[in-house]
Amino acid sequence: MAAITKEMSIGEVVMKWPESAGIFMAYGLHCYGCAAARYETIEQGAQAHGIDPDVLIKAINEEIENKE
């Protein structure tokens, strides 16, 4: 089971699980490739874009689990 948490950086997640990029894009977080993504947590990015971080985390974990 994937264990993505909202405390993880966006960049870290995309590097370890490239399939997560599609979820970030679908939720409007197109910045997963920018320099800030290396330091910005999923929670910070989600809140900055008006997205519930828990909903985003659930979607990312489901996508990763489906790929495993």
DRENTORPA-731044 format. One record per atom (N, C-alpha, C): residue in one letter; atom name; residue number from 0; x, y, z. Coordinates in steps of 0.1 Angstrom, whole numbers, plus 5000, padded with zeros to 4 digits. Atoms other than C-alpha are relative to their C-alpha. Example, Ala and Ser with C-alpha at 12.3 -4.5 7.8 and 13.67 -1.06 7.14 Angstrom:
# residues 2
residu / atome / num / X / Y / Z
a / N / 0 / 5009 / 4988 / 5000
a / CA / 0 / 5123 / 4955 / 5078
a / C / 0 / 5009 / 5012 / 5000
s / N / 1 / 4991 / 4989 / 5000
s / CA / 1 / 5137 / 4989 / 5071
s / C / 1 / 4992 / 5011 / 5008
//
This chain:
# residues 68
residu / atome / num / X / Y / Z
m / N / 0 / 5008 / 4988 / 5000
m / CA / 0 / 5000 / 5000 / 5000
m / C / 0 / 5009 / 5012 / 5000
a / N / 1 / 4993 / 4988 / 5001
a / CA / 1 / 5013 / 5034 / 4991
a / C / 1 / 4997 / 5008 / 5013
a / N / 2 / 5002 / 4993 / 4988
a / CA / 2 / 5018 / 5057 / 5020
a / C / 2 / 5004 / 5015 / 4998
i / N / 3 / 4998 / 4986 / 5002
i / CA / 3 / 5017 / 5092 / 5006
i / C / 3 / 4993 / 5008 / 5010
t / N / 4 / 5007 / 4992 / 4990
t / CA / 4 / 5010 / 5118 / 5032
t / C / 4 / 5001 / 5015 / 4996
k / N / 5 / 5000 / 4986 / 5004
k / CA / 5 / 5003 / 5155 / 5030
k / C / 5 / 5012 / 5008 / 5005
e / N / 6 / 4987 / 4993 / 4996
e / CA / 6 / 5036 / 5163 / 5047
e / C / 6 / 5011 / 4998 / 4991
m / N / 7 / 4989 / 5003 / 5010
m / CA / 7 / 5056 / 5149 / 5018
m / C / 7 / 5000 / 5011 / 4990
s / N / 8 / 4999 / 4990 / 5010
s / CA / 8 / 5069 / 5173 / 4992
s / C / 8 / 4994 / 4995 / 4987
i / N / 9 / 5006 / 5003 / 5013
i / CA / 9 / 5052 / 5174 / 4958
i / C / 9 / 5011 / 4994 / 4991
g / N / 10 / 4989 / 5005 / 5008
g / CA / 10 / 5085 / 5169 / 4941
g / C / 10 / 5005 / 4986 / 5003
e / N / 11 / 4996 / 5013 / 4995
e / CA / 11 / 5094 / 5139 / 4962
e / C / 11 / 4990 / 4989 / 4995
v / N / 12 / 5011 / 5009 / 5004
v / CA / 12 / 5061 / 5122 / 4954
v / C / 12 / 5001 / 4997 / 4985
v / N / 13 / 4999 / 5001 / 5014
v / CA / 13 / 5064 / 5128 / 4917
v / C / 13 / 5012 / 4992 / 4995
m / N / 14 / 4988 / 5007 / 5003
m / CA / 14 / 5099 / 5115 / 4916
m / C / 14 / 4999 / 4985 / 5003
k / N / 15 / 5001 / 5014 / 4995
k / CA / 15 / 5091 / 5083 / 4935
k / C / 15 / 4989 / 4993 / 4993
w / N / 16 / 5012 / 5006 / 5006
w / CA / 16 / 5057 / 5077 / 4919
w / C / 16 / 4996 / 5009 / 4988
p / N / 17 / 5003 / 4991 / 5011
p / CA / 17 / 5056 / 5094 / 4884
p / C / 17 / 4985 / 5000 / 4996
e / N / 18 / 5014 / 5001 / 5004
e / CA / 18 / 5020 / 5082 / 4879
e / C / 18 / 4992 / 5010 / 5008
s / N / 19 / 5007 / 4990 / 4992
s / CA / 19 / 5010 / 5108 / 4906
s / C / 19 / 4999 / 5013 / 4993
a / N / 20 / 5000 / 4987 / 5008
a / CA / 20 / 5017 / 5136 / 4881
a / C / 20 / 4986 / 5002 / 4994
g / N / 21 / 5013 / 4999 / 5006
g / CA / 21 / 4984 / 5129 / 4864
g / C / 21 / 4989 / 5005 / 5010
i / N / 22 / 5010 / 4996 / 4990
i / CA / 22 / 4965 / 5133 / 4896
i / C / 22 / 5002 / 5015 / 5004
f / N / 23 / 4997 / 4986 / 4997
f / CA / 23 / 4983 / 5166 / 4905
f / C / 23 / 4994 / 5009 / 4988
m / N / 24 / 5005 / 4993 / 5011
m / CA / 24 / 4974 / 5178 / 4870
m / C / 24 / 4984 / 5001 / 5000
a / N / 25 / 5015 / 5001 / 5000
a / CA / 25 / 4937 / 5167 / 4873
a / C / 25 / 4994 / 5009 / 5011
y / N / 26 / 5005 / 4992 / 4989
y / CA / 26 / 4934 / 5186 / 4905
y / C / 26 / 5005 / 5015 / 4999
g / N / 27 / 4996 / 4986 / 5003
g / CA / 27 / 4949 / 5218 / 4890
g / C / 27 / 5014 / 5004 / 5006
l / N / 28 / 4986 / 4997 / 4994
l / CA / 28 / 4984 / 5215 / 4907
l / C / 28 / 5010 / 4998 / 4988
h / N / 29 / 4991 / 5002 / 5011
h / CA / 29 / 5004 / 5220 / 4875
h / C / 29 / 5014 / 5004 / 5003
c / N / 30 / 4986 / 4996 / 4996
c / CA / 30 / 5034 / 5232 / 4895
c / C / 30 / 5008 / 4989 / 5005
y / N / 31 / 4992 / 5011 / 4994
y / CA / 31 / 5046 / 5197 / 4904
y / C / 31 / 5015 / 5000 / 4994
g / N / 32 / 4987 / 5000 / 5006
g / CA / 32 / 5076 / 5203 / 4881
g / C / 32 / 5008 / 5013 / 5003
c / N / 33 / 4993 / 4988 / 4997
c / CA / 33 / 5086 / 5238 / 4894
c / C / 33 / 5009 / 4999 / 5012
a / N / 34 / 4990 / 5000 / 4989
a / CA / 34 / 5114 / 5246 / 4918
a / C / 34 / 4993 / 4999 / 5014
a / N / 35 / 5006 / 5000 / 4987
a / CA / 35 / 5090 / 5252 / 4947
a / C / 35 / 4995 / 4987 / 5004
a / N / 36 / 5006 / 5013 / 4997
a / CA / 36 / 5076 / 5217 / 4944
a / C / 36 / 5010 / 4991 / 5007
r / N / 37 / 4990 / 5007 / 4993
r / CA / 37 / 5109 / 5204 / 4958
r / C / 37 / 4998 / 5002 / 5015
y / N / 38 / 5001 / 4997 / 4986
y / CA / 38 / 5101 / 5220 / 4991
y / C / 38 / 4985 / 5001 / 5005
e / N / 39 / 5014 / 4999 / 4996
e / CA / 39 / 5063 / 5226 / 4991
e / C / 39 / 4994 / 4987 / 5003
t / N / 40 / 5007 / 5013 / 4997
t / CA / 40 / 5043 / 5199 / 5008
t / C / 40 / 4987 / 4999 / 4992
i / N / 41 / 5013 / 5002 / 5007
i / CA / 41 / 5012 / 5184 / 4992
i / C / 41 / 4990 / 5009 / 5007
e / N / 42 / 5010 / 4992 / 4993
e / CA / 42 / 4992 / 5201 / 5019
e / C / 42 / 5001 / 5015 / 4997
q / N / 43 / 4998 / 4986 / 5004
q / CA / 43 / 5007 / 5235 / 5012
q / C / 43 / 4995 / 5003 / 4986
g / N / 44 / 5004 / 4998 / 5014
g / CA / 44 / 5002 / 5232 / 4975
g / C / 44 / 4985 / 4999 / 4998
a / N / 45 / 5015 / 5002 / 5001
a / CA / 45 / 4966 / 5219 / 4978
a / C / 45 / 4993 / 5013 / 5006
q / N / 46 / 5006 / 4989 / 4994
q / CA / 46 / 4957 / 5247 / 5002
q / C / 46 / 5001 / 5013 / 4992
a / N / 47 / 4998 / 4988 / 5009
a / CA / 47 / 4972 / 5274 / 4979
a / C / 47 / 4991 / 5000 / 4988
h / N / 48 / 5008 / 5001 / 5012
h / CA / 48 / 4950 / 5261 / 4951
h / C / 48 / 4985 / 4997 / 5004
g / N / 49 / 5014 / 5002 / 4996
g / CA / 49 / 4918 / 5257 / 4972
g / C / 49 / 4995 / 4986 / 5000
i / N / 50 / 5004 / 5015 / 5001
i / CA / 50 / 4919 / 5219 / 4972
i / C / 50 / 5001 / 4994 / 5014
d / N / 51 / 4999 / 5007 / 4988
d / CA / 51 / 4912 / 5197 / 5002
d / C / 51 / 5011 / 4990 / 4999
p / N / 52 / 4989 / 5009 / 5001
p / CA / 52 / 4945 / 5180 / 5009
p / C / 52 / 4997 / 4986 / 5002
d / N / 53 / 5003 / 5014 / 4997
d / CA / 53 / 4929 / 5149 / 5023
d / C / 53 / 4994 / 4993 / 4987
v / N / 54 / 5006 / 5005 / 5012
v / CA / 54 / 4909 / 5144 / 4991
v / C / 54 / 5011 / 4997 / 4989
l / N / 55 / 4989 / 5001 / 5009
l / CA / 55 / 4940 / 5149 / 4970
l / C / 55 / 5009 / 4988 / 5004
i / N / 56 / 4992 / 5011 / 4995
i / CA / 56 / 4960 / 5124 / 4991
i / C / 56 / 4994 / 4987 / 4997
k / N / 57 / 5008 / 5012 / 5003
k / CA / 57 / 4933 / 5098 / 4988
k / C / 57 / 5001 / 4996 / 4985
a / N / 58 / 4999 / 5002 / 5014
a / CA / 58 / 4933 / 5102 / 4950
a / C / 58 / 5014 / 4995 / 4996
i / N / 59 / 4986 / 5004 / 5004
i / CA / 59 / 4971 / 5099 / 4947
i / C / 59 / 5002 / 4986 / 5005
n / N / 60 / 4998 / 5014 / 4994
n / CA / 60 / 4972 / 5068 / 4970
n / C / 60 / 4992 / 4990 / 4992
e / N / 61 / 5008 / 5009 / 5008
e / CA / 61 / 4944 / 5052 / 4950
e / C / 61 / 5007 / 4997 / 4986
e / N / 62 / 4994 / 5002 / 5013
e / CA / 62 / 4962 / 5058 / 4917
e / C / 62 / 5013 / 4992 / 5001
i / N / 63 / 4988 / 5008 / 4998
i / CA / 63 / 4995 / 5044 / 4930
i / C / 63 / 4997 / 4986 / 5003
e / N / 64 / 5004 / 5013 / 4997
e / CA / 64 / 4978 / 5014 / 4945
e / C / 64 / 4995 / 4992 / 4988
n / N / 65 / 5005 / 5006 / 5012
n / CA / 65 / 4961 / 5007 / 4912
n / C / 65 / 5011 / 4996 / 4990
k / N / 66 / 4988 / 5003 / 5009
k / CA / 66 / 4995 / 5007 / 4894
k / C / 66 / 5008 / 4989 / 5006
e / N / 67 / 4991 / 5010 / 4994
e / CA / 67 / 5011 / 4983 / 4919
e / C / 67 / 4995 / 4986 / 4997
//
